Amino acid sequence: MQSTEKLKNLLELEIIPDLEAAIDDLFEAIDKGKSASKEQKDDLEEMREMRTECFAIVEEIKRDEIDEEEAKELLAELVDMKTDDDA
């Protein structure tokens, strides 16, 4: 499997769903508290930006605008981030 396909699968099957779940959890916490703290607002904005970037990368892959080398680098970076989060 090519790096671009691995990257696309990682984004679509793990990263984006994880981000969406985290965004939903944060909205739920904000709703329970009836207002958002500065930290919650910042976290929400950061997660939304990350999700937007992930969708953009998926679209670039679909349009064949990411080469194998760039895909390998992004894939390694995301795997490292995910591994750090799971630890």
N, C-alpha and C positions, 0 to 999 in steps of 0.2 A: 504494500500500500504506500502510495506517495505521501510525502510530508504534508502536502496541501490537503489531501483527503483526511489524514490523521488530525490535522489542525482543525479542519471544518467539523469533524466528528466531535472532537474535544469541546469545541465551542458550543455546538448545537446540543450535545447530549449531556454535558456536565457543567461547563462554566456558566452559560446563559441561564439554564434552569436554577443553578445554585444562587446566582445573583437575583433572579426574580423571587426566589423563596426568601432570601435575606431582605429584599425590599418589602415584601409582604409582611414579614415578621416585624420589621421596623415600623411600618404603617400601623400594625396592630398595637405595638407598644405605645406609639404616639397617640392612637385613639384611646387607649386605656388611660393614659395620663392627661388626656384632653388638650395637651399642647406639646409642642416639640421643643426640646432643648437645642441650644446652639450646636452641640455635638451631634445630636440626632439629625438636624438639618444638614450639617456638613457630611455626615455619613451617607445620608440619602442622596445628596447631590453627587457624591463620589461614586456610589454604586450605579446610579443612573448613567453617569458619564461612561463608566466601564462597560455597562450593558450596551450603550450606543456604539462604543468602539468595537465591541465584539460583533455586533450585527454588521457593522461596516466591513470588518475583516471577512466575515462570511460572504458578503456581497462581492468583495474584491476577488475572493476565491472563485465564486460562481462565474465572474466575468473574466477569469483567467488573468488577473492583474497582479498576482503574487507569484513570484518564482519559487522554485524548490528551496533555494538557499535562505530566502527571507522566511519561508514557511518553517524551515528547520529551526531558525533562530527564535521565531515567535513561539513555536511549539515547546522548545526547551525552556524558554522564559515562563510560559504558562504552567508547565509541569512543575518547575521549581516553585512557583508561587503556590500552586495547589498542594504540593508536598509540604511546604512550610505551614500552610493553613491547617492541614490535617495533623501535623505534629503536635 
